[in-house]
Amino acid sequence: MTSFKRFVSITYTNIVIITMALIFIIISPTLLAASAIDKIELYKRANKLLAENKMQALLNYLSPHELQFAGDIQYDYLLGIALLDTKNASLAIQVLQRVIDVSPNYAGARMGLARSYFDVGDFERAKYHFEILKSLPPPQNIAEVINQYLISIDRYSKQYTPHLSAWLEGSLGYDTNANGSTEDDFFLGFKLNEKNVESNSPFTSVLIGAQYSHPINTNWNFSSAINLSHRVNSDAHFVDLSRYQINGQLDRKFSFGYIYGKMTATQISIENHLNQRIFQGNLGINIKLYDSYSLNMNTLYAKLRFEDSLNVRDVDSTIFSLAFIKDFKNFNQLGINFSYGEDDAIEVASPYSNSQSSIQLFSRFVLGKKSLLKFNILASDIEYEDDYQFFGLVRDDRKYVVSTSYTLLDFISKNWQLSASIDWVKHESNIELYQYDRVQTALSIRKTFD
C-alpha cells in the first residue's frame, strides 16, 4: 500500500511538471511578442518625455525596467540623460559609460558622460571626453557649448593648483562729472570754487595687476592680489587719481560651502598728493542652499583715514551684507544683495557719523561663444546723526547707481579682452551742495598673462 501511494505521488508530480512545461511552450511565443511590443512602447513614450524635457518623469518611467533593458544602448542613453538632468550625475556616469564601452562613437552619450564628469567635479575626465567630441567635429551649436565647458574647466582647474596671473589694462573714456560735484555755481549766496562745481572731462587710465593663488590642501586656499592704477582727466587735472591696493584672502571649504577671511590695504592719491588710506577686513560665509542657489553673509570692518584738513572725515566703518545668488550654466549668474552699515566718526565734533542701507541687483551672462555681459543696479540711503548738522540741517542722502559692461573675450587672440562700459550715478541730498548727476563711459583693452 505504501509503495502504491509513493507511485501515485511521483506520477502526480511528473504530470504537474509536464503540464507546466507544455503551457510554457505554448505561450512562450506570445510572451516574446509581448516583450517586443513593450520595448517599442517604452522607447516611444520615453522619447516623448525627453522631447518635453520632463526628466524626472522620464527617470521614474525608465528605472523599473533597468533589469530587463540594461545593456541596450538606447535604453542606457535615455536613462543616463534622465539621471544627469535630475542631479544624479554619479549614477549617470555608470550608465552612460556602458554605452561608450559598446559604441564609442555615440556622440550624444559621450556628451552626457562629459557633462556628468563636469558636474561631479572630475574636470580631467570631463575635459578628455569634451576634447574627443571637439575632434569629431560636432555641429556649430554643440561646438559652442563644448567650448564654454572647456573654458569653465580651465577656470575651475586653476583653483586646485598654484597659479600666478597678471594683467595690463588701458582705458579711454568720458566723464560728465569727474569731481562728483554740484552743477550750481552758488550755495547759500556764496560763489563756489570751480573745483567744487561739476567738471566734465575726457580721461585715460592705466591699470597693472597681479594675483597669486596657492591651494594649501584640498580644503584650504590662500590668494593675494595687487592692483596699481592711475587716471588722468585732461580737463580736470585737480582730480587725477592714483590708487594702490593689495589684499590677501584665506578660504576654507566645507561640504556646505566655504568660509573666507580677507584683508585689504588701499592708498589713494589725488593730483599726486596723498588723500586717504583704507584698511579693510572681511569675514564671510558662502552656503550652498539647494540646486544652484547659494547664500552669502559678509561682515566688513574698515578704517578710513584722510590727510591734513580732511581728517574730519575719518571714520571706522562696519557693514553687514546678505546676498542670495542663483548660478546658471555656462558661468551665468543672478543675485540680490542687502546691506546695512554704520560709520563712526573719529573726531568728537565730526558730523560724518551715519547709518546706511542699500539693495543691489547684479547679474552676469555669457553671450555667444566669447562675450560677457554684466549688469548692476544699486540704491542706497545714508542718514547722518542728528547731533551734528551740515549748514544747519540734518543731512540725508540717497544714491542710485546703474552700471553695465560688455566684454569680448579673446577678441584678438587668447587672453585679450575688449570692454565697453557705462555708469550712471544720481546722488540726491536734502542739502543742494551734495546733489549731483554723473555719467561715465569707457572703452578698455586688457591683456592677461598666465
C-alpha positions as CSV (number, residue, x, y, z in Angstrom):
1,M,0.0,0.0,0.0
2,T,2.8,2.4,0.9
3,S,4.5,1.7,-2.5
4,F,1.3,2.4,-4.3
5,K,0.9,5.8,-2.6
6,R,4.5,6.7,-3.4
7,F,3.9,5.7,-7.1
8,V,0.8,7.9,-7.2
9,S,2.6,10.9,-5.6
10,I,5.6,10.6,-8.1
11,T,3.2,10.3,-11.0
12,Y,1.2,13.3,-9.9
13,T,4.4,15.4,-9.6
14,N,5.5,14.4,-13.0
15,I,2.1,15.3,-14.5
16,V,2.3,18.8,-13.0
17,I,5.8,19.4,-14.3
18,I,4.9,18.1,-17.8
19,T,1.8,20.2,-17.8
20,M,3.6,23.4,-16.8
21,A,6.3,22.8,-19.5
22,L,3.6,22.3,-22.1
23,I,1.9,25.6,-21.0
24,F,5.2,27.4,-21.2
25,I,6.0,26.0,-24.7
26,I,2.5,27.1,-25.9
27,I,2.6,30.6,-24.5
28,S,6.3,31.5,-24.9
29,P,5.9,32.9,-28.4
30,T,3.1,35.1,-27.0
31,L,5.4,36.3,-24.2
32,L,8.2,37.1,-26.6
33,A,5.9,39.1,-28.8
34,A,4.6,41.0,-25.7
35,S,8.2,41.7,-24.7
36,A,9.0,43.2,-28.1
37,I,5.8,45.3,-28.1
38,D,6.7,46.6,-24.6
39,K,10.1,47.7,-25.8
40,I,8.7,49.6,-28.7
41,E,6.2,51.3,-26.5
42,L,8.8,52.0,-23.8
43,Y,11.0,54.0,-26.3
44,K,8.0,55.7,-27.8
45,R,6.9,57.1,-24.5
46,A,10.4,57.7,-23.2
47,N,11.4,59.8,-26.3
48,K,8.1,61.8,-25.9
49,L,9.1,62.6,-22.3
50,L,12.6,63.5,-23.4
51,A,11.2,65.9,-26.1
52,E,9.0,67.5,-23.5
53,N,12.0,67.9,-21.1
54,K,10.2,66.0,-18.4
55,M,13.3,64.5,-16.9
56,Q,12.0,63.4,-13.5
57,A,9.1,61.7,-15.2
58,L,11.4,60.1,-17.7
59,L,13.6,58.7,-14.8
60,N,10.6,57.4,-13.0
61,Y,9.3,55.7,-16.1
62,L,12.6,54.1,-17.1
63,S,14.0,53.0,-13.7
64,P,11.7,50.0,-13.1
65,H,12.8,48.4,-16.4
66,E,16.6,48.5,-15.8
67,L,16.9,44.8,-15.1
68,Q,15.2,44.0,-18.3
69,F,16.9,46.5,-20.7
70,A,20.2,47.4,-19.1
71,G,22.9,47.0,-21.7
72,D,20.6,48.1,-24.5
73,I,22.3,51.2,-26.0
74,Q,19.2,53.3,-26.5
75,Y,17.8,52.4,-23.0
76,D,21.1,53.2,-21.3
77,Y,21.4,56.6,-23.1
78,L,17.9,57.7,-22.2
79,L,18.3,56.5,-18.6
80,G,21.8,58.2,-18.3
81,I,20.4,61.6,-19.6
82,A,17.5,61.4,-17.2
83,L,19.8,60.7,-14.3
84,L,22.1,63.6,-15.3
85,D,19.4,66.2,-15.7
86,T,17.8,65.2,-12.3
87,K,21.1,65.9,-10.5
88,N,22.2,62.2,-10.3
89,A,25.5,62.7,-12.2
90,S,27.4,60.0,-10.3
91,L,24.8,57.3,-11.4
92,A,24.7,58.8,-14.9
93,I,28.4,58.2,-15.3
94,Q,28.0,54.4,-14.7
95,V,25.0,54.1,-17.1
96,L,26.5,56.3,-19.9
97,Q,29.9,54.5,-19.6
98,R,28.1,51.3,-20.6
99,V,27.0,53.0,-23.9
100,I,30.5,54.3,-24.7
101,D,32.0,50.9,-24.0
102,V,29.8,49.3,-26.6
103,S,29.5,52.3,-29.0
104,P,32.5,54.8,-28.7
105,N,31.1,57.0,-31.5
106,Y,27.8,57.6,-29.8
107,A,28.3,61.4,-29.6
108,G,25.1,62.1,-27.5
109,A,26.1,59.5,-24.9
110,R,29.7,60.9,-24.8
111,M,28.4,64.4,-24.4
112,G,26.3,63.3,-21.5
113,L,29.2,61.5,-19.9
114,A,31.4,64.5,-20.2
115,R,28.7,66.7,-18.6
116,S,28.3,64.2,-15.8
117,Y,32.1,64.2,-15.0
118,F,31.9,68.0,-15.0
119,D,29.0,68.1,-12.6
120,V,30.8,65.8,-10.1
121,G,34.0,67.9,-10.4
122,D,36.1,65.4,-12.2
123,F,37.4,68.0,-14.6
124,E,40.3,65.9,-16.0
125,R,37.9,63.2,-17.3
126,A,35.3,65.8,-18.4
127,K,38.0,67.6,-20.5
128,Y,39.1,64.3,-22.0
129,H,35.6,63.5,-23.3
130,F,34.9,67.1,-24.4
131,E,38.2,67.1,-26.4
132,I,37.2,63.8,-28.2
133,L,33.8,65.4,-29.1
134,K,35.5,68.5,-30.3
135,S,37.7,66.5,-32.7
136,L,34.8,64.8,-34.5
137,P,33.9,67.7,-35.3
138,P,30.4,68.5,-33.8
139,P,27.8,70.9,-35.3
140,Q,28.4,74.6,-34.6
141,N,25.9,74.9,-31.8
142,I,27.3,71.9,-30.0
143,A,30.8,73.1,-30.6
144,E,29.9,76.4,-28.8
145,V,28.6,74.5,-25.8
146,I,31.7,72.4,-25.7
147,N,34.0,75.5,-25.8
148,Q,32.1,77.0,-22.9
149,Y,32.6,73.8,-20.8
150,L,36.3,73.8,-21.7
151,I,36.6,77.4,-20.6
152,S,34.9,76.7,-17.3
153,I,37.1,73.6,-16.8
154,D,40.2,75.7,-17.3
155,R,38.8,78.3,-14.8
156,Y,37.9,75.8,-12.1
157,S,41.1,73.8,-12.6
158,K,43.2,76.8,-11.6
159,Q,41.6,76.6,-8.1
160,Y,43.4,73.3,-7.4
161,T,47.0,74.2,-8.5
162,P,49.3,77.2,-7.6
163,H,48.6,79.8,-10.2
164,L,50.1,83.3,-10.9
165,S,48.4,85.6,-13.4
166,A,49.0,89.3,-14.2
167,W,47.2,91.9,-16.4
168,L,47.8,95.2,-18.0
169,E,44.8,97.4,-19.0
170,G,44.4,100.7,-20.7
171,S,41.1,102.8,-20.9
172,L,39.7,105.8,-22.7
173,G,36.5,107.4,-21.6
174,Y,34.4,110.5,-20.9
175,D,33.1,111.6,-17.5
176,T,30.3,114.2,-17.3
177,N,31.2,115.0,-13.7
178,A,34.8,113.9,-12.9
179,N,34.8,115.5,-9.5
180,G,31.3,114.4,-8.4
181,S,30.1,117.9,-7.6
182,T,27.0,120.0,-7.8
183,E,26.2,121.8,-11.1
184,D,25.3,125.1,-9.2
185,D,27.9,127.9,-9.0
186,F,26.4,129.4,-5.9
187,F,25.5,127.9,-2.5
188,L,23.9,130.0,0.3
189,G,24.7,133.1,-1.6
190,F,28.4,132.3,-2.0
191,K,30.2,131.6,-5.3
192,L,31.8,128.1,-5.2
193,N,35.4,127.4,-6.2
194,E,35.5,125.9,-9.7
195,K,36.9,122.7,-8.1
196,N,33.7,122.3,-6.2
197,V,31.5,122.7,-9.3
198,E,30.7,119.9,-11.8
199,S,33.5,119.4,-14.3
200,N,33.2,117.2,-17.3
201,S,36.3,115.7,-18.9
202,P,37.7,113.0,-21.2
203,F,40.0,110.7,-19.3
204,T,42.7,108.0,-19.8
205,S,43.7,105.4,-17.3
206,V,46.1,102.5,-16.9
207,L,45.9,99.5,-14.6
208,I,48.6,97.0,-13.7
209,G,47.8,94.0,-11.5
210,A,48.7,90.5,-10.5
211,Q,47.2,87.7,-8.5
212,Y,48.7,84.6,-6.9
213,S,46.5,81.6,-5.8
214,H,48.0,78.8,-3.7
215,P,46.0,75.8,-2.6
216,I,47.4,74.6,0.8
217,N,45.4,71.4,0.6
218,T,42.1,70.2,-0.7
219,N,40.2,72.4,1.9
220,W,42.4,75.5,2.4
221,N,43.4,78.0,-0.2
222,F,45.4,81.3,0.1
223,S,45.3,84.0,-2.6
224,S,46.8,87.5,-2.9
225,A,46.4,90.3,-5.4
226,I,47.9,93.7,-6.1
227,N,46.5,96.5,-8.3
228,L,48.1,99.8,-9.3
229,S,46.1,102.3,-11.3
230,H,46.3,105.9,-12.5
231,R,43.7,108.1,-14.1
232,V,44.3,111.4,-15.9
233,N,41.4,113.8,-16.5
234,S,42.5,116.0,-19.3
235,D,40.1,118.9,-18.5
236,A,40.1,118.3,-14.7
237,H,43.6,117.5,-13.5
238,F,42.8,118.5,-10.0
239,V,41.0,115.1,-9.6
240,D,43.7,113.0,-11.3
241,L,43.6,109.8,-9.2
242,S,46.2,107.1,-8.3
243,R,45.1,104.0,-6.5
244,Y,47.4,101.3,-4.9
245,Q,45.8,98.3,-3.4
246,I,47.0,94.9,-2.0
247,N,45.0,92.1,-0.4
248,G,45.3,88.6,1.0
249,Q,42.5,86.1,1.3
250,L,42.2,82.7,3.1
251,D,39.4,80.3,2.2
252,R,38.3,77.1,4.0
253,K,36.0,74.7,2.1
254,F,33.3,72.6,3.8
255,S,30.6,70.3,2.5
256,F,28.0,73.1,2.8
257,G,30.2,75.8,1.1
258,Y,33.1,77.8,2.3
259,I,34.3,80.4,4.9
260,Y,36.7,83.2,4.0
261,G,38.7,86.0,5.6
262,K,40.2,88.9,3.6
263,M,42.5,91.8,4.4
264,T,42.9,94.8,2.1
265,A,45.0,97.9,2.2
266,T,44.3,100.8,-0.2
267,Q,46.1,104.1,-0.7
268,I,44.5,106.9,-2.8
269,S,46.3,110.0,-4.1
270,I,44.7,112.9,-5.9
271,E,46.8,115.1,-8.1
272,N,49.9,113.3,-6.8
273,H,49.0,114.2,-3.2
274,L,48.1,111.5,-0.6
275,N,44.3,111.8,0.0
276,Q,43.3,108.8,2.1
277,R,44.3,105.3,3.3
278,I,41.8,102.5,3.8
279,F,42.4,99.4,5.9
280,Q,39.7,96.8,5.5
281,G,38.9,93.3,6.8
282,N,36.2,91.0,5.5
283,L,34.9,87.8,7.2
284,G,32.2,85.8,5.4
285,I,30.5,82.5,4.7
286,N,29.0,81.2,1.5
287,I,26.4,78.5,1.9
288,K,25.0,76.2,-0.8
289,L,21.3,76.1,-0.3
290,Y,20.0,73.7,-2.9
291,D,20.4,73.1,-6.6
292,S,22.3,76.1,-7.9
293,Y,21.3,78.6,-5.2
294,S,23.7,80.0,-2.6
295,L,23.6,82.4,0.3
296,N,26.5,84.7,1.2
297,M,26.8,86.5,4.5
298,N,29.6,89.1,4.9
299,T,30.9,91.4,7.6
300,L,33.2,94.3,6.7
301,Y,35.2,96.4,9.1
302,A,37.2,99.3,7.7
303,K,39.3,102.3,8.9
304,L,39.1,105.3,6.5
305,R,41.8,107.8,7.2
306,F,42.1,111.1,5.4
307,E,45.1,113.5,5.2
308,D,45.5,117.0,6.6
309,S,42.4,119.2,6.9
310,L,40.2,116.3,5.6
311,N,40.8,114.2,8.7
312,V,37.4,115.4,10.0
313,R,36.1,112.7,7.6
314,D,38.0,109.9,9.4
315,V,35.6,107.1,10.3
316,D,35.5,103.5,11.4
317,S,33.0,101.7,9.2
318,T,31.1,98.4,9.8
319,I,28.9,96.9,7.1
320,F,26.8,93.7,7.2
321,S,25.5,92.2,4.0
322,L,23.3,89.3,2.9
323,A,23.2,88.1,-0.7
324,F,21.1,85.4,-2.5
325,I,22.8,84.1,-5.7
326,K,21.5,81.9,-8.5
327,D,24.1,80.3,-10.7
328,F,23.2,79.1,-14.1
329,K,25.0,77.0,-16.7
330,N,28.0,78.4,-18.5
331,F,29.1,80.8,-15.8
332,N,25.8,82.8,-15.8
333,Q,24.7,84.4,-12.5
334,L,21.9,86.5,-11.0
335,G,21.9,87.8,-7.4
336,I,20.4,90.3,-4.9
337,N,22.3,91.8,-2.0
338,F,21.1,93.6,1.1
339,S,23.4,95.6,3.4
340,Y,23.3,97.7,6.5
341,G,26.2,99.6,7.9
342,E,27.4,102.4,10.2
343,D,30.2,105.0,10.1
344,D,31.6,106.1,13.4
345,A,33.4,109.4,13.2
346,I,36.8,109.5,14.9
347,E,36.8,113.2,15.9
348,V,34.3,114.2,18.6
349,A,32.9,117.2,16.7
350,S,32.8,115.4,13.3
351,P,29.4,115.4,11.5
352,Y,30.3,112.3,9.4
353,S,28.8,109.6,11.6
354,N,25.9,107.9,9.8
355,S,23.9,104.8,9.2
356,Q,23.5,103.4,5.7
357,S,21.4,100.7,4.0
358,S,21.3,99.5,0.4
359,I,19.9,97.0,-2.0
360,Q,21.8,95.8,-5.0
361,L,20.8,93.6,-8.1
362,F,23.7,92.1,-10.1
363,S,24.0,89.7,-13.0
364,R,26.5,88.1,-15.3
365,F,25.7,86.4,-18.6
366,V,27.8,84.7,-21.2
367,L,26.6,85.6,-24.7
368,G,27.6,83.7,-27.8
369,K,30.9,82.0,-27.8
370,K,33.2,84.6,-26.2
371,S,31.4,87.6,-24.8
372,L,30.3,88.6,-21.3
373,L,27.5,91.0,-20.2
374,K,27.4,92.4,-16.7
375,F,24.6,94.5,-15.2
376,N,24.4,96.1,-11.7
377,I,21.7,98.3,-10.0
378,L,22.3,99.8,-6.6
379,A,20.1,102.0,-4.4
380,S,21.3,103.3,-1.0
381,D,20.2,105.6,1.7
382,I,22.5,107.4,4.1
383,E,21.2,109.1,7.3
384,Y,23.6,111.3,9.3
385,E,23.3,111.6,13.0
386,D,21.1,114.3,14.5
387,D,23.7,115.6,16.9
388,Y,25.7,117.4,14.2
389,Q,24.4,119.3,11.3
390,F,25.5,120.4,7.8
391,F,24.8,124.1,7.2
392,G,22.0,124.0,9.8
393,L,20.4,120.8,8.5
394,V,20.5,117.2,9.5
395,R,21.9,115.6,6.3
396,D,20.0,112.8,4.5
397,D,21.4,111.4,1.2
398,R,20.2,108.8,-1.3
399,K,22.3,107.3,-4.1
400,Y,21.3,105.4,-7.2
401,V,23.8,103.6,-9.5
402,V,23.2,101.7,-12.7
403,S,26.2,100.1,-14.4
404,T,26.6,97.8,-17.4
405,S,29.6,96.4,-19.3
406,Y,30.1,94.2,-22.3
407,T,33.3,92.3,-22.8
408,L,34.7,90.4,-25.8
409,L,36.9,87.6,-24.7
410,D,40.0,86.6,-26.7
411,F,39.0,89.2,-29.3
412,I,42.5,89.5,-30.9
413,S,44.0,86.2,-29.6
414,K,43.9,84.3,-26.3
415,N,44.0,86.4,-23.1
416,W,43.0,89.7,-24.9
417,Q,39.8,91.4,-23.7
418,L,37.9,94.4,-25.1
419,S,35.3,96.0,-22.8
420,A,32.8,98.8,-23.2
421,S,31.1,100.2,-20.0
422,I,28.7,102.9,-18.9
423,D,27.9,104.0,-15.4
424,W,25.1,106.3,-14.3
425,V,25.1,107.9,-10.8
426,K,22.4,110.0,-9.2
427,H,23.2,111.4,-5.8
428,E,20.3,113.1,-4.0
429,S,20.5,115.1,-0.8
430,N,18.4,117.5,1.3
431,I,21.4,119.8,1.0
432,E,21.9,121.1,-2.5
433,L,25.7,121.2,-2.3
434,Y,25.8,117.4,-2.2
435,Q,23.4,116.8,-5.1
436,Y,24.9,115.7,-8.4
437,D,24.4,113.5,-11.5
438,R,27.2,111.7,-13.3
439,V,27.6,109.5,-16.4
440,Q,30.8,107.8,-17.3
441,T,31.6,105.8,-20.4
442,A,34.8,103.9,-21.1
443,L,36.4,101.6,-23.6
444,S,39.1,99.3,-22.2
445,I,41.6,96.8,-23.5
446,R,43.2,94.2,-21.3
447,K,46.0,91.7,-21.8
448,T,46.2,88.9,-19.2
449,F,49.4,86.9,-18.7
450,D,49.1,83.3,-17.2
